[in-house]
Amino acid sequence: MTAPAQHNPADTPADSPAVSLLDPELLTDPYTGFGRLREEAPVERVRHLDGSTMWLVTRQDDVRTVLDDPRFVNDPARIENGPGDMRATMLASVGIPEDYIPYIADTILDSDPPDHTRLRKLVSRAFTVRRVNELRPRVEEITADLLDRLPGAAGDDGAVDLIEHFAYPLPITVICEMVGVPEADRPLWRDWGTRMMGLDPARMASAFREMIDHIHAMVAERRARPADALLDALIAVRDDDGDRLTETELVTMVLTLVIAGHETTAHLIGNGTHALLTHPEQARLLREDPGLAPRAVHELMRWCGPVLFTRPRWAAEDVDLGGTLIRKGQGVEAVLVSANHDPRHYTEPERLDITRTYDTRGEHHLGFGHGLHYCLGAALARQEGEVAFTQLLGRFPGLALAVPEDQARWMPRPGLRRLVELPVRLG
């Protein structure tokens, strides 16, 4: 049998074409764009905003390998004779000052064992299924309060922006209460998140600087006046045993928890609501049977989850991936959106079906990632989605889009599928 041809980027001229993450097809319709790559070029070179190139991996089996195989690491600086700290280089290229880079480049999301194990252990107890279930009454209370206010948020045309007045406030309130961010400071985080997720390097850099300075001030305040939140527990760990958590890691952990704990969940709620309203038969099923909510959230996360691809991984040794040779030190982007629509794993993958079932147990989509870096807050995000969708549809049975489906405004940002706004009529 003839071995599959192996593609090595070292054999490719440096100026040869590579897929650009700013390709209009990938920005405006990532399902079709990345889906085409999955079928035609499942392991392909991609050019980042800073001009660097990596491999783009689009089929589910290959994506699972990248996310779960120890030969792929999150920290390229660990690779002997490897590329060095590529993350710091990328951040510097978009204007992040050198003294702020460690707070962004050395997070729990970017670490490998044993650091990842140590950091995750410090916060994992706050996100167990039992702890999250205990939060459900509070999540329901926050949701009900936001829904009470929605009619008063309608503009002159009678439309309400569900992103502004529901999808964002719910998860940011929940995570800020858990972490211990004062209520008065929460609008700042909304502004920082918006700037950070945009494409303007100067606005992105200023958002990071302001967030990091703010967390330092918040930590100092809580050291002087402790409360009872996750932040206070992390401060106690830091002050009692600096070997378990450095000051930089403390600030970085707060930054990561708050941003990761509300941005993706907000857009799961936004994207999911848009999907349900454009598939009224699915909305009707969920409205008539709220018990479908857990399956609905999983299906919405598969079908229109906000995270399109993961943070880069780097090959710690030569790896054959789908017939392509990934050389030691080369970076790989694992594309979740194409993996979640892979016809090799799903019957009619483009069909939204909140009653979808599988022959085997476990989570079949990759919306929350896979392997060692599976989303720490997945249980909380699922719960917030379940509460949000069921209460929203139950409270407003006549809920409908206020603009035609083809006029929905999606932010053209690589890596994240999110609505700029979601104008609805409450009915």
Salt bridges, closest charged atoms under 4 A:
GLU25 OE1 - ARG36 NH2 3.07
GLU39 OE2 - ARG38 NE 2.63
GLU39 OE1 - ARG344 NH2 2.83
GLU40 OE1 - ARG36 NH1 3.38
ASP61 OD1 - HIS345 NE2 2.81
ASP68 OD2 - HIS370 NE2 3.77
ASP69 OD2 - ARG71 NH2 2.77
ASP75 OD1 - ARG87 NH2 2.98
ASP85 OD1 - ARG87 NE 3.69
ASP106 OD1 - ARG87 NH2 3.48
ASP110 OD1 - ARG87 NH1 3.95
ASP110 OD2 - ARG311 NH2 2.76
ASP112 OD2 - ARG78 NH1 3.29
ASP115 OD1 - ARG118 NH2 3.24
GLU134 OE2 - ARG130 NH1 2.83
GLU140 OE2 - ARG136 NE 3.45
GLU141 OE1 - ARG138 NH1 3.08
ASP145 OD2 - ARG149 NH2 2.79
ASP148 OD1 - ARG395 NH1 2.77
GLU164 OE1 - ARG190 NH1 3.33
GLU177 OE2 - ARG138 NH2 2.57
ASP185 OD2 - HIS214 NE2 3.50
ASP191 OD2 - ARG195 NH1 2.70
GLU210 OE2 - ARG195 NH2 2.97
GLU221 OE2 - ARG225 NE 2.74
ASP232 OD2 - ARG222 NH2 2.63
ASP239 OD1 - ARG223 NH2 2.77
GLU247 OE1 - ARG223 NH2 2.94
GLU247 OE1 - ARG238 NE 3.10
GLU249 OE2 - ARG118 NH2 2.75
GLU263 OE2 - HIS262 NE2 3.64
GLU263 OE1 - HIS267 NE2 3.29
GLU288 OE1 - ARG284 NH1 3.19
GLU299 OE1 - ARG302 NE 2.99
GLU299 OE2 - ARG356 NE 3.14
ASP318 OD2 - ARG327 NH1 3.17
GLU333 OE2 - HIS48 NE2 2.87
ASP342 OD1 - ARG344 NH1 2.68
GLU348 OE2 - ARG351 NE 3.41
GLU350 OE1 - HIS341 ND1 2.97
ASP353 OD2 - ARG351 NH1 3.01
GLU363 OE1 - HIS298 ND1 3.75
GLU363 OE1 - ARG382 NH1 3.41
GLU386 OE1 - ARG136 NH1 3.39
GLU421 OE2 - ARG409 NH1 3.27
